[in-house]
Amino acid sequence: MKKRINRRSMRKSVKFKPSHDFLSQAVSEYLADGGTITKLEFDERSFKDFIATSESPMAVDEFLNGN
């Protein structure tokens, strides 16, 4: 009789819970290597216009990707 393999037990994910110190250090290293951080601002009018349209899922993806 063949042994049945439980695929769920094979795919155990590793939980990653970074601390504030870890994130601060990562941001510092990123900025030191020349990286930039851009603040995103919420545009309520644009969001309302987007919700009001009945476009296809592809249009939704394009909007969310900034196209």
NUNUGU-875706 format. One line per 5 residues: their letters; for each residue x, y, z of N, C-alpha, C, O. Coordinates in steps of 0.001 Angstrom, whole numbers. Atoms other than C-alpha are relative to their C-alpha. Example, Ala and Ser with C-alpha at 12.3 -4.5 7.8 and 13.67 -1.06 7.14 Angstrom:
BEGIN
AS	890 -1190 0 12300 -4500 7800 900 1200 0 1936 1181 665  -820 -1190 -60 13670 -1060 7140 -770 1090 730 -261 2198 899
END
This chain:
BEGIN
MKKRI	837 -1179 0 0 0 0 886 1249 0 1832 1350 782  -774 -1235 102 1347 3417 -976 -326 940 1149 -1473 1060 1578  207 -976 -1062 1853 5991 1719 -516 1290 -623 44 1785 -1602  592 -1231 516 -314 9047 1149 722 1202 609 922 1271 1822  -732 -1182 -450 1524 12370 1354 -991 1143 211 -1777 1478 -676
NRRSM	842 -1145 -310 -256 15229 3035 725 1256 -460 1743 1633 120  -673 -1168 579 629 18300 963 -11 1197 943 893 2030 881  29 -1111 -943 -397 20713 3708 1177 -50 956 1747 984 1302  -1114 116 -932 2251 19369 6015 1332 300 -682 2308 643 -14  -1230 -280 732 4858 19822 3278 212 1504 -182 1350 1953 -316
RKSVK	-83 -1427 275 4085 23525 2815 -202 828 1266 -1137 1627 1330  106 -819 -1205 4600 25005 6256 714 1314 -249 1894 1342 -598  -590 -1307 238 5174 28711 5953 752 466 1242 413 126 2375  -792 -571 -1077 7735 30526 8011 -602 1350 339 -740 2209 -532  597 -1267 -411 6177 33333 10021 1102 1019 240 2104 729 893
FKPSH	-979 -1073 -114 8061 36613 9841 -655 1171 702 -1554 1807 152  531 -1112 -774 7318 39180 12518 1160 909 386 1732 764 1466  -1147 -862 -283 9974 41889 12309 -306 982 1133 -1438 1439 1292  138 -967 -1077 10547 44145 15285 215 1411 -552 639 1587 -1694  -212 -1394 427 10676 47945 15135 1484 259 -243 1845 987 -1167
DFLSQ	-1449 -177 185 14456 47792 15523 461 -573 -1331 1271 39 -2026  -365 633 1267 14770 45415 12570 -417 885 -1171 359 1091 -2104  487 -846 1086 12625 47676 10361 782 1306 -88 1091 1770 -1185  -781 -1239 7 14507 50814 11405 1369 -224 -622 1847 600 -1402  -1314 321 552 17815 49158 10578 -99 -252 -1506 761 193 -2267
AVSEY	188 282 1432 16488 47914 7209 -210 1291 -786 338 1446 -1878  242 -1279 672 15245 51414 6295 1297 797 -76 1607 1389 -1110  -1273 -732 -7 18572 52958 7322 958 -544 -1048 1600 229 -1760  -886 622 987 20520 50478 5183 -477 299 -1420 333 562 -2308  563 -273 1324 18164 51009 2228 321 1432 -431 735 1664 -1567
LADGG	-285 -1394 321 18579 54790 2380 1491 246 -183 1884 1047 -1032  -1449 -151 121 22363 54502 2868 505 -528 -1340 1503 -36 -1867  -394 565 1298 22573 52407 -323 -567 790 -1173 -459 358 -2321  498 -842 1082 20901 55202 -2298 -1476 -159 -298 -1974 437 -1253  1427 180 222 17286 54079 -2029 -784 1230 412 -313 2028 1222
TITKL	857 -1122 -359 14466 56587 -1805 -1357 -525 427 -1799 -1585 -16  1334 355 -472 11125 56460 -43 -939 1110 -424 -696 2282 -133  974 -963 480 8141 58170 -1633 -1285 -152 809 -1814 -1254 951  1242 15 -763 5125 59109 461 -1168 -1 -979 -1228 831 -1884  1186 75 831 1846 58100 -1166 -1126 763 681 -1322 645 1890
EFDER	1105 -762 -548 -1118 60399 -709 -1305 -499 -592 -1384 -823 -1777  1317 481 392 -4757 59362 -854 -750 1106 -730 -850 2226 -230  794 -948 780 -6823 61105 -3537 -1431 -522 -33 -1754 -1415 -815  1363 515 -148 -10466 60624 -2576 -817 126 -1278 -1603 -768 -1591  764 -194 1237 -11879 62036 -5837 342 -1084 -1017 -544 -1644 -1663
SFKDF	-429 1027 937 -9824 59636 -7926 -553 -1362 404 -975 -2147 -445  510 1271 -495 -10883 56729 -5728 -1501 -113 -255 -1974 -1172 -667  1448 24 235 -14589 57666 -5980 -306 -211 -1478 -1223 -958 -1821  190 189 1441 -14323 57920 -9778 286 -1445 -391 -413 -2018 -1227  -367 1384 289 -12661 54516 -9863 -1089 -961 446 -1425 -1892 -285
IATSE	1039 876 -520 -15345 52886 -7714 -1282 133 -818 -2005 -847 -999  1238 -242 739 -18151 54465 -9764 -11 -663 -1372 -1090 -894 -1917  -33 607 1329 -16991 52884 -13036 -197 -1503 95 156 -2126 1097  187 1456 46 -17932 49361 -14020 908 -562 -1086 443 -1031 -2125  -998 448 968 -14745 48407 -15817 336 -1466 222 -98 -2075 1199
SPMAV	-435 1387 -110 -13212 45010 -16385 1107 -116 1047 1704 894 1419  -1092 177 -968 -10732 43518 -13893 1350 471 -525 2206 880 260  -1272 -471 558 -7904 44410 -16291 159 1503 206 1260 1985 469  -46 -1442 -226 -8801 48094 -15978 304 303 1454 1003 1267 1767  -281 -158 -1434 -8742 47728 -12209 1489 -203 254 2113 580 971
DEFLN	-1440 260 -179 -5251 46228 -12356 843 1147 -538 1819 1552 92  -741 -1112 572 -4040 49008 -14621 -56 1227 912 944 1919 1097  134 -1146 -903 -5411 51641 -12239 868 -182 1236 1570 741 1649  -758 254 -1222 -3832 50026 -9197 1517 5 -255 2297 297 651  -1413 -16 356 -495 49729 -11025 449 1365 -495 1616 1532 -851
GN	-358 -1352 375 -573 53414 -11926 50 270 -1487 688 1233 -1911  12 -199 1455 -1188 53065 -15670 -1211 794 -419 -1393 1062 -1606
END
